[in-house]
């Protein structure tokens, strides 16, 4: 059974990581960011729900007065 030659693994892994780093830097540098972002005006619509028109209160058992 022949021995596995691992002498070039360090060079291969280092070259792969360096190549991936350079490729990611190039990919990020080609991305166009907006130069001056501005706030978008949102149109707020008031929804009418049936429970908004009447006053409701939920009484919890612990909030009732003690007899």
C-alpha positions in Angstrom: 0.0 0.0 0.0 1.7 3.3 -1.1 2.0 6.2 1.3 -0.1 9.3 0.5 2.1 12.2 -0.4 1.0 15.2 1.6 4.0 17.5 0.9 2.0 19.7 -1.6 -1.2 20.0 0.4 -0.1 23.1 2.3 0.7 24.9 -1.0 -2.5 23.7 -2.6 -4.7 24.8 0.3 -2.9 28.2 0.6 -3.2 28.9 -3.1 -6.9 27.9 -3.1 -7.7 30.2 -0.1 -5.8 33.1 -1.7 -7.6 32.6 -5.0 -11.0 32.5 -3.3 -10.1 35.7 -1.4 -9.1 37.5 -4.5 -12.2 36.4 -6.4 -14.5 37.5 -3.6 -12.8 40.9 -3.4 -13.2 41.3 -7.2 -16.9 40.3 -7.0 -17.5 42.8 -4.1 -15.6 45.6 -5.8 -17.7 45.3 -9.0 -21.0 45.7 -7.1 -22.5 49.2 -7.6 -23.6 50.7 -4.3 -26.0 53.7 -4.4 -24.0 56.9 -4.0 -26.6 58.9 -2.0 -29.4 56.8 -0.4 -32.6 58.7 0.3 -35.5 57.9 2.5 -38.5 56.5 0.7 -41.8 58.1 1.6 -44.2 55.4 2.8 -47.9 55.8 2.3 -49.5 55.0 5.6 -53.0 53.7 5.3 -55.2 53.6 8.3 -57.1 50.3 8.5 -60.5 50.3 10.2 -60.9 47.4 12.4 -64.2 46.6 14.2 -62.5 46.5 17.6 -61.0 50.0 17.2 -64.4 51.7 17.4 -65.4 50.4 20.7 -63.7 50.5 24.1 -62.7 47.0 25.3 -60.9 45.9 28.4 -59.9 42.4 29.4 -60.2 41.7 33.0 -57.8 39.2 34.3 -58.7 37.1 37.4 -55.7 38.6 39.3 -56.7 42.2 38.5 -60.2 41.9 40.0 -60.7 43.6 43.4 -60.3 41.3 46.4 -63.6 40.6 48.2 
